[in-house]
């Protein structure tokens, strides 16, 4: 399969409303699959929201797959798609918590995962930094996963490239403001000569973070091929050629939720 359709779930989660956000992810996944998506990417921390810690703490975070994850994996199997799902997890032995992206294959099995390496302080103080940096084989393509700040500098991206990554998928919660993205995604694509697919988010959290102008981006060789913002939840879809590693779309198609 050389040509695939990729859908970015550029969502506006409600902080700490786990049930609502899970239902939103489920609905968006089904809608994207119905629109022909082969790969679906969710933004970082789309299930609890970014600022969940001071509202609901971490007791709700379980070892994965938990009951909801198993149900979601079954839906993915029925739809025959591949999903990059952001969901926190707890290590059963150590109790450590991780900001993890799970890659769910077309058979409904978790085929790989990546826990954020560059875990930040403050709102992300609950999470332990991941230590494993390995690409995930998706439909015969080695995908390097960069969770938000993992792409800030080149350390993680370079290791992934050296281990055979052919493109990057980057789920993020990275909005405008004082610490807004400033060419990091384009630079990573140029540094390593690999394209990067960035799934950002929308919404407002805790009166501190306004993601309504946050950008989802596709970049290659330092150049943005596609970019989009939204003031509400939207599915952003484009077609991609895995053989030439180039976009077959001139812009995202949009489905509002």
C-alpha positions as CSV (number, residue, x, y, z in Angstrom):
1,X,0.0,0.0,0.0
2,X,1.9,3.0,-1.3
3,X,-0.8,5.6,-1.1
4,X,-2.7,6.2,2.2
5,X,-5.2,8.6,3.6
6,X,-4.2,10.2,6.9
7,X,-6.6,11.9,9.3
8,X,-5.5,14.2,12.1
9,X,-8.0,14.4,15.0
10,X,-7.5,18.1,15.7
11,X,-9.8,18.0,18.8
12,X,-10.9,20.3,21.6
13,X,-11.0,18.1,24.7
14,X,-12.7,19.2,27.9
15,X,-10.2,19.3,30.7
16,X,-10.6,16.3,33.0
17,X,-13.8,15.1,31.4
18,X,-12.5,11.6,30.6
19,X,-15.9,10.2,29.5
20,X,-16.6,13.1,27.1
21,X,-13.2,13.1,25.6
22,X,-13.1,9.3,25.0
23,X,-16.5,9.6,23.3
24,X,-15.2,12.4,21.2
25,X,-12.2,10.3,20.1
26,X,-14.4,7.4,19.3
27,X,-16.8,9.5,17.2
28,X,-14.0,11.2,15.4
29,X,-12.3,7.9,14.7
30,X,-15.4,6.4,13.1
31,X,-16.0,9.6,11.0
32,X,-12.4,9.6,9.8
33,X,-12.6,5.9,8.9
34,X,-15.9,6.5,7.0
35,X,-14.1,9.2,5.1
36,X,-11.5,6.6,4.0
37,X,-8.6,7.2,6.5
38,X,-6.0,4.4,6.8
39,X,-4.0,6.2,9.5
40,X,-5.6,8.3,12.3
41,X,-3.6,10.4,14.7
42,X,-4.8,11.9,18.0
43,X,-3.2,15.0,19.7
44,X,-1.2,14.7,22.9
45,X,-3.3,14.1,26.1
46,X,-6.6,14.3,24.2
47,X,-8.2,12.0,26.8
48,X,-7.7,14.0,30.0
49,X,-6.7,17.4,28.5
50,X,-3.4,19.0,29.2
51,X,-4.2,20.6,32.6
52,X,-6.0,17.7,34.2
53,X,-3.6,17.1,37.1
54,X,-4.8,19.7,39.5
55,X,-8.4,18.8,38.9
56,X,-8.6,15.0,39.0
57,X,-5.1,13.9,39.9
58,X,-3.7,10.6,38.6
59,X,-5.6,7.8,40.3
60,X,-7.7,7.2,37.2
61,X,-4.6,6.4,35.1
62,X,-4.3,2.6,34.8
63,X,-2.0,0.0,33.2
64,X,-2.9,-0.3,29.6
65,X,-4.8,-1.7,27.8
66,X,-7.6,-1.0,30.4
67,X,-11.3,-1.8,29.7
68,X,-11.8,1.3,27.5
69,X,-8.6,0.8,25.6
70,X,-9.6,-2.8,24.8
71,X,-13.0,-1.6,23.6
72,X,-11.4,1.0,21.5
73,X,-8.9,-1.5,20.0
74,X,-11.8,-3.7,19.0
75,X,-13.4,-0.8,17.2
76,X,-10.1,-0.1,15.4
77,X,-10.1,-3.8,14.3
78,X,-13.6,-3.6,13.0
79,X,-12.7,-0.4,11.0
80,X,-9.5,-1.9,9.7
81,X,-7.4,1.2,10.4
82,X,-4.2,2.1,12.2
83,X,-4.4,4.6,15.0
84,X,-1.8,6.6,16.9
85,X,-3.6,7.1,20.2
86,X,-2.4,9.3,23.1
87,X,-3.3,7.9,26.5
88,X,-1.5,8.1,29.8
89,X,-0.4,4.8,31.3
90,X,0.7,3.4,34.7
91,X,3.5,0.9,35.0
92,X,2.1,-2.0,37.1
93,X,5.4,-2.8,38.8
94,X,6.8,0.6,39.6
95,X,3.6,2.7,39.6
96,X,5.3,5.3,37.4
97,X,3.1,7.2,35.0
98,X,3.9,7.9,31.3
99,X,2.6,10.2,28.6
100,X,2.3,7.5,25.9
101,X,1.3,7.2,22.3
102,X,-0.1,3.7,21.5
103,X,0.0,2.5,17.9
104,X,-3.0,0.2,17.3
105,X,-2.8,-1.9,14.2
106,X,-5.5,-3.0,11.8
107,X,-5.9,-6.2,13.8
108,X,-6.8,-4.3,16.9
109,X,-3.5,-5.1,18.6
110,X,-1.1,-2.6,20.1
111,X,1.9,-2.9,17.7
112,X,4.1,-0.4,19.4
113,X,4.2,2.6,21.7
114,X,6.4,5.6,22.6
115,X,6.4,7.3,26.0
116,X,7.4,11.0,25.9
117,X,11.1,11.4,26.4
118,X,11.2,15.1,27.0
119,X,8.6,15.3,29.8
120,X,8.2,18.8,31.1
121,X,7.8,20.1,34.6
122,X,4.7,22.0,35.8
123,X,1.5,20.6,34.2
124,X,3.4,17.5,33.1
125,X,5.1,16.9,36.4
126,X,3.0,13.8,36.9
127,X,4.8,11.9,34.0
128,X,8.0,10.0,34.1
129,X,10.4,10.5,31.1
130,X,10.4,7.6,28.7
131,X,13.6,5.8,27.9
132,X,13.0,3.7,24.9
133,X,13.4,5.3,21.5
134,X,12.5,2.9,18.7
135,X,10.5,3.4,15.4
136,X,7.2,1.5,15.1
137,X,6.6,-0.6,12.0
138,X,3.2,0.6,10.5
139,X,2.0,-1.1,7.3
140,X,5.6,-1.7,6.3
141,X,6.8,1.8,7.1
142,X,9.1,2.6,10.1
143,X,7.5,5.5,11.9
144,X,9.3,7.6,14.5
145,X,7.0,9.1,17.1
146,X,7.8,12.5,18.7
147,X,5.5,13.6,21.5
148,X,5.4,17.4,21.5
149,X,8.7,18.6,23.2
150,X,10.5,15.5,21.9
151,X,10.8,17.5,18.7
152,X,12.1,20.7,20.3
153,X,15.7,19.7,19.7
154,X,17.1,17.0,17.4
155,X,18.2,14.4,20.0
156,X,15.2,12.1,19.9
157,X,14.5,12.6,16.2
158,X,18.1,11.8,15.3
159,X,18.0,8.5,17.2
160,X,14.8,7.5,15.5
161,X,16.3,8.3,12.1
162,X,19.5,6.3,13.0
163,X,17.3,3.4,13.9
164,X,15.6,3.4,10.5
165,X,12.6,5.8,10.8
166,X,11.2,6.8,7.5
167,X,8.9,9.5,8.7
168,X,7.8,11.2,11.9
169,X,4.4,11.3,13.5
170,X,4.1,14.0,16.2
171,X,1.1,14.2,18.5
172,X,1.3,17.6,20.3
173,X,-0.5,20.0,22.6
174,X,1.6,23.0,21.5
175,X,-0.3,26.3,21.2
176,X,0.6,29.9,20.4
177,X,1.9,32.3,23.0
178,X,5.2,32.9,24.7
179,X,6.5,29.3,24.0
180,X,4.8,28.9,20.6
181,X,6.3,26.6,18.0
182,X,9.1,28.5,16.1
183,X,10.1,26.3,13.2
184,X,11.0,23.2,15.3
185,X,8.9,20.8,13.1
186,X,10.3,22.2,9.9
187,X,13.9,22.0,11.3
188,X,13.5,18.4,12.4
189,X,12.3,17.5,8.9
190,X,15.4,19.3,7.4
191,X,17.9,17.9,10.0
192,X,17.0,14.3,9.2
193,X,15.6,14.5,5.7
194,X,12.4,12.9,6.9
195,X,8.8,14.3,6.6
196,X,6.9,15.1,9.8
197,X,3.2,14.8,10.4
198,X,2.1,17.0,13.4
199,X,-1.4,16.5,15.0
200,X,-2.2,19.5,17.2
201,X,-5.4,20.4,19.0
202,X,-8.0,23.1,19.7
203,X,-9.9,24.4,22.7
204,X,-9.2,26.4,25.8
205,X,-7.9,25.1,29.1
206,X,-7.9,26.6,32.5
207,X,-7.9,30.2,31.1
208,X,-4.2,29.7,30.6
209,X,-3.9,27.9,27.3
210,X,-5.8,28.9,24.2
211,X,-5.3,26.3,21.4
212,X,-7.8,27.8,19.0
213,X,-4.9,29.0,16.8
214,X,-2.7,26.0,17.3
215,X,-1.5,24.5,14.1
216,X,-1.5,21.0,12.7
217,X,1.3,20.7,10.1
218,X,2.8,18.5,7.5
219,X,6.4,19.4,6.7
220,X,9.2,18.0,4.5
221,X,12.8,19.2,4.0
222,X,12.2,22.2,6.1
223,X,9.1,23.4,4.2
224,X,5.5,23.3,5.4
225,X,3.4,21.4,2.9
226,X,0.1,21.7,4.8
227,X,-1.1,23.7,7.8
228,X,-4.4,24.3,9.5
229,X,-6.0,25.7,12.7
230,X,-9.5,25.5,14.0
231,X,-11.5,27.1,16.8
232,X,-13.4,23.8,17.4
233,X,-12.9,20.0,17.0
234,X,-12.2,19.1,13.4
235,X,-10.9,16.2,11.4
236,X,-8.1,17.2,9.0
237,X,-7.4,14.7,6.2
238,X,-4.9,14.4,3.4
239,X,-3.5,11.8,1.1
240,X,0.2,10.7,1.3
241,X,2.5,8.7,-1.0
242,X,4.6,6.4,1.1
243,X,6.9,5.6,-1.8
244,X,7.9,9.1,-2.6
245,X,7.2,10.4,0.9
246,X,5.2,13.3,-0.5
247,X,1.8,14.8,-0.1
248,X,-0.8,14.1,-2.7
249,X,-3.1,16.8,-1.3
250,X,-2.7,20.6,-1.7
251,X,-4.7,21.2,1.5
252,X,-6.4,19.4,4.3
253,X,-10.0,18.4,3.8
254,X,-12.1,19.2,6.9
255,X,-14.9,17.6,8.7
256,X,-16.3,19.5,11.7
257,X,-17.4,17.6,14.7
